[in-house]
């Protein structure tokens, strides 16, 4: 059974910003490679949506509704609802994830 994978507007914007940053700091080819790998990472969740771990910053405060998967330093944070995987955030895991997750996932 496959799940549907959908990106929120914020996650789509995250991917664009990551791509733009890498293209500027390194090369368009590197940016394209990272983007492709992040998209594949997320699309693979259609087959194995519960494979990701719970983000430690959220688990520490008792929130276990979200999961994360990684490619290199980048994390994709998602939530499974029924048969749909919603990608909420794609970010460099070296950032202050606690503040970022609180702002993006818990503010609403």
N, C-alpha and C positions, 0 to 999 in steps of 0.2 A: 504494500500500500504506500503510495507516494503522497507527500504533503505538498501543498502549494507554498511557495516562498515569495514573500512580498517585502519590498523595501519601503520604509516610511520616507516621507519627503526629507526629513533630517538625515537619514542614512544615505539617501541618494546624493545629497549635498556633501556629506562627508566624503564619499567616494570621489566626487569631482574635485574637492579641495585637496585630497591626498594626491590625486593624479597631477593636478596643477603644481603642487609643491615639488613633487619628485621631478617633473618635467623641467622645472626651473632650476632646481638644485643639482640635478644629475643629467638626465636625458629623457627625451620622449620615449625612447625604446624601453628604458627602465620603468618609466611611469606606466606604459602600456602593460608591461609584464606584471607589475604589482597589481594593477587594476584587474587584469585577467585572473590572477590567482585569488584575489579577494572575492571576485564574482563567482569563481568556481567553488571556493570554500563555502560560500553561502548557498549556492545552488545544490551542493552535496547534502545540505540539510534536508532536502526533500525526501531522501531515503533514510537518513539517520538523524532525526530532529533532536533526540535527547542525548546525543553524544557529547555535547559541550558541558563544561563545568559551570558551576554557579560562580558569578563574579564575587571574589572575596569581599570587596567593599560593600556589596549588598547583603551577602550571607552574614556578615558581621553584625548587621542590624536586623537580621531575621527575615530578609526578603529573599525568597527562593523561587520566584516566578520567572526569573530571567536566567539565561545561560550565555556562555561565551565560547567562541572558537577562535583560534589564532592562526595567522600566517606571518612568520617572522615576528616583528614587534607590533603588528597590527591586530587588534581585537575586533571581532564582530559580536555585538551583544544583541540577543534576540529573545523572543518570547513565543511559546507555542500555545496557540488558542485553537481548540478543536483540531481541524486538519490543516491549519495554516501556520506557517512560521513567519513571524513579523520581525524583520531586521530593523532594530531601533537605532543602532549606533555603530559606526565603524570609526575606530580611532587608534592612534599610536598609543600602545599600552604603557609607554614611558611617561605619559601625561599624568596629571593628578586625577586618577580615575574616580576616586571617591567624589570629588567636587563635580566632575563632568557627569557622572551617573546621577548624582542628586539633581543637578540642573536639568538634565535632559529626560530622565525617566521618572523622577519622583515629584517634579514641580507641578505636574498637571493633576 
